[in-house]
Structure formats: structure tokens, C-alpha cells
Amino acid sequence: MTVKTWLSYSVSMTRSDRGSQAMTSSCLVATAYFAHSAQLLAHTARVLEENDGAEHYHALADSIRDAFLGRCHAGGGQLTEETQTAYALALRFRLIEDDAQRAEAGRRPAALVAECGHRIGTGFLGTLLVCDALTDTGHVDTAYQLLTQRSCPSWLYQVDMGATTIWERWDSMLPDGRSTLAR
């Protein structure tokens, strides 16, 4: 099975319209979620006082984080993939722990969001994390502008177009009412 940032948004080739070319590699996404899963298992084992399990999963999480950094971290808080999702995963899952590098890593998604006109550029696996990653690193205003953006792609674009649930795609309905879900 391949894990991707399913349905990430990318429109035209102009920087302000394309959601920062929002495709994050399967390898980065899968590795980040694998590390997070191991962290959760270590925490759960600790709560259950399963010390051997806690040590095992903590060591596994550390090993996966090291592999993530070796493959996906370009140094100085910068990742090898410049996407909102990549930075949201790295920051929220604490894959970058050094304070100075986290601060720099926090500046990157804020810049990517601003370059896209404060529009969302994630798929399902990054959407939940992007605003928290921004606020965790001191970019509350950027997170707020992202959350309250009304242009497509955005959460409020869907609301303005009459959505009562999250759509399958950020642009499932165009401003003129036509659907983009032709099958």
C-alpha cells in the first residue's frame, strides 16, 4: 500500500495559485507517521507500566526519527521537501527536536502558506496538523489567516459554496457551481 498526501491541492503553475506544489512524497509521509505511531506505542506502554515495551517502542521511534532526519532533513531546520504537509508532520510529530532548528522549520511553513495567499496546500494527512504546526512555532497570525481564508482552496471556500461536510477535494465545486468530480 502506498501512503500519500491524498488529494493535496495544486492548480496552476503560478506560485500564488498552486498551493506550493503540494505533493509530499509517500516516503516522507509514511516515515513521519511510522515514527509518530512508535511514539504513541511507547507512551501507551509507559502508561500501562509495560517498561520493556516502552523501551522497545521508544528506541524504535528514535531510530525512525534518525532515519527521517537522515533522508528528509537538509539541515538547519530545512527539509528536503518544501511542502506545508512535510513541515507540519516534522513539527507536530517532533521529528526535529533542536530548538533552533525547530524555529527555522516553523518559519518555512509560514512562508509557504503566505506565498500561496494563505491558502491550504495539504492533502488529508497534513490538513489536520498544519494550523497546529504554525501556532506551535509562534505563527498564530498565519494560522488564523489560513483558517479564515475564503478563496479556493480553503475551508471557508467550501462553507461559502454550501458545504456541510469536508469535500473529497478542495475544489469539488467551482465558483460557477460546476463540479470537478467528473468520473
N, C-alpha and C positions, 0 to 999 in steps of 0.2 A: 504494500500500500504506500502511496506517495502522499506526504503531508505538504500542503502548500497554503499560502495565504489566499484561500479560495475566494474568488470574486473580488479581488482587490481592484481598485479603480484606476484606470488610465485612459485618458481621452485623446486629445490632440498632442502634437509634438511640441507645443509651446510650453515652457516651464511653468507658467502660471495656470495652465489648464490641465496638466496631466497627472496631478496627484503625486508628483515627484517620481514618476515612473514606478509605481507602487509594487512592483513584483519583488518579493523577498524569496530567496531560494529555499527549496524544500530542506536542504541540509541545515541551514541556519535555524529555520523554524523547528524542525524535528529535534535538533540538538538542544535548543533552548528549552523546549517542553520536556525533553528527557531529563535534563538537569533539574528542572522545577519539580517534576514528578519524584525524582530521587530525594530532593529536599523535603517534600511533603511526607514521603515514607519515613525518612529519618526523624522528622518531627513527631509523626504518629507513633513510631516505635518508642521514642523517648517518653511520650505521654503515657503509653501503655507499660512503661518500665521494662521494655524489651531491649536491654542495653546492647546485646550482641547485634540485634537487628539495627538499632540506632547507629552503632558504629559502622556497620556494613554500608548502610544507605548514605550515611554522611560521607564516607570515603568514596562511594560511587558518585555522589553529587559533586564532590571536589574534583574527581577525575574527569567527569563530563565537563565541568566548568573550565578546567585546564585545557581540554580538547577544544572547547568553544573558543576560548581566548587564542589558542594557537592557530586556529583556522579562520576565525571571523574578526579578530581584533587587530587593527592596523597600528595600534599603539596610541598613547596619549588620549585615550577615550574615544578614538575614532574607529568605526567598524569598517570592514571591507565592503559592506553593502549599505548604501546611503538611502535607506527607506524608513518611513515612520514606524513600520512594524519591527524592523530589526532593532532599532533603538529602544522601542517600547519593551520588547522582550528582554533585551540585555539589562535594562534598568529595573524593570519590575521584578525580574527573577534574580536580581543582584548578581548577575554574572560578571559584572565589573564592580569590584569592591573598593578599590583605591579611591579615596575621597576626591583627589584632584582629577583623576580620570573620569569619575562619575560626573563631576561638574562639567567637564568638557563634553562628555557623552550626552548630558542633558541639554547642552546648547544646540547640538545637532538636530534633534527632532523639532525643537522650537524653530530653528532656521528653516527646516524642510517644510513645516506647516506654514510658516509665513510666506515662503517662496510660492506656495500653492494657493495663496489668497485665503489662508486659514480654512482650507477645505480638507476633508478627510482623505487620506491616501492609503487606507489599510483594507485588508480583507477581514474575514470573520475572526481569524486568530489574533489579529493585532488590535482590532477595534475596541475591545473591552479594556485594553491596557494603555492606550495612547494618552488619554487625559490624565490618568494617574501618574504615568511616567513624567509628564510635563509638570504636574503640580509637585511631585516628589523632589524635583530638581529646581524648584523655585520659579517655574514659568507658568504661574497661575493665570496671568492675563492671556497668554497664548492659548492655554487650555480653554478658558472661557470663550475666547473668540472662535475657537474651533467648535465648541459645543453650541454656540448660538449662531453660527453661520447659516444663512438661508439659501445660498447658491448651491447648485449641484456640483459635486457630491457633498452631501451633509445630512445630518439627522433631521434638521428642521426643514430642509427641502422636501423630504418625504412627508412630513406633517403638513406642510403647506399644500402639497399635492393630494391631501386627503387620506394619507396612510394611517391606519390604526395599529399596525404592527411593523416590524422592521422588514423591508423588502428583501427579495432574493438578491437584487443588485442595487447599487446606489442610485442608478438612473433607470429603474424599471419603468418609469413613466416620464416622458418628455414634457416640457412645459406646455406643448400644444395638445397634450392628452394622449398621444400615441404611445404604445407600449414598445419597449426594446426587447421583449422576451419572445420574439418570433422563434418558433421551434421547427 
